[in-house]
Amino acid sequence: MAAEQRQAQLTKPGGSLGRLEEIGNWVAACQGVCPPKQFERARVVVFAGDHGVARHGVSAYPSEVTAQMVANFLGGGAAVNALAVVAGATVRVADISVDGETDSLVAKHKVRRSSGSIDREDALTVEEVEAALAAGKAIADEEIDAGADVLIAGDMGIGNTTPATALIATLTDTEPVAAVGRGTGVDDAGWARKVAAIRDAMRRARPVVKDPVELLRVAAGADFAAMAAFLAQAAARRTPVILDGVVVTAAALVAEDLSAGSSAWWLAGHRSTEPAHNLALQRLRLDPLLDLNMRLGEGSGALTALPLVRAAVAALTEMSTFAEAGVSTADTDSEIATPAETPPAAPDLRK
């Protein structure tokens, strides 16, 4: 691989930049060019949607917050907006199933108002899940056609960690109590209600676990279906994606079932505090870049990791080789010597 060969020629001991070398190699493989190009249009898409299960006490916040936060995103006042500025990215919000009115620009691909309560009813109809999948695919195409060279999927939706955990626990055959976290910060009673809701949702999901579209329809929601299609289409369009937390990674698990091999185009930005997130990362064989006890969503963890990915590209692209710098590569006692071993090959960061 050309990136590995270049890593061996750069003015550093072999492997001395650790995972930055792996990430740089991965970006070069995604772009099909070495040295790789620095990202010029990093784009975050926040998929917003409400869930009927939120009405049953599984979240610390009311559903009205989702529409309010969409307005906050548009006004530039959310964490994702602040972090995007630092990371050199721009933000788009897509209302897929918010239970309220939002700006017509963000509601272009809206499927319905709130997905069904998955503990007692299907999240979507057959027509709605197809519309949500089409929406996610279209959004990926729109962003890539507009020049996006790296994508981040984010999420916003009160109660959305409940379907996320139900999906992950079902696909990894994990008991609910081992997968359920605190989400937005529910108390013990809320946690118990969340476990019960996920247990009931998993019972409904098990008969369709082998069918990713039916699984999304029965036990997820419109925002999850759109995210899954978005992630699969990004891979089909050969565009790298940095995954965020438990909600996005739950959609990624289904996306890998929709289109096997898509995960080779994804990098895990961080590990959230949700137990289900770690289960999903293990299933996808993705080793996250950061572990900062984050659990916000919105794409915040992935955005925090983006500067590290940019650093990996810069190191591989902008460092001088031994020949260019006139640095000796002889086997001497010099601080800088020819690497003794080939740097780790990692066009695919799955472990």
Secondary structure, DSSP 8 states (H G I E B T S, - for coil): -HHHHHHHHBSS-TTTTTHHHHHHHHHHHHHT-SS----S-EEEEEEEE-BGGGGGS-SSS-THHHHHHHHHHHHT-SHHHHHHHHHTEEEEEEEEE-SS---TTT-TT---SSB--TTTS-SS-HHHHHHHHHHHHHHHHHHHHTT-SEEEEEEE-TTTHHHHHHHHHHHHT--HHHH---TTT--HHHHHHHHHHHHHHHHHHGGGTT-HHHHHHHHT-HHHHHHHHHHHHHHHTT--EEE-SHHHHHHHHHHHHHSTTGGGGEEE-B--S-HHHHHHHHHHTB--SB-S-----TTHHHHHHHHHHHHHHHHHHHS-BHHHHT---SSSS-SS---SS-----SS-B-
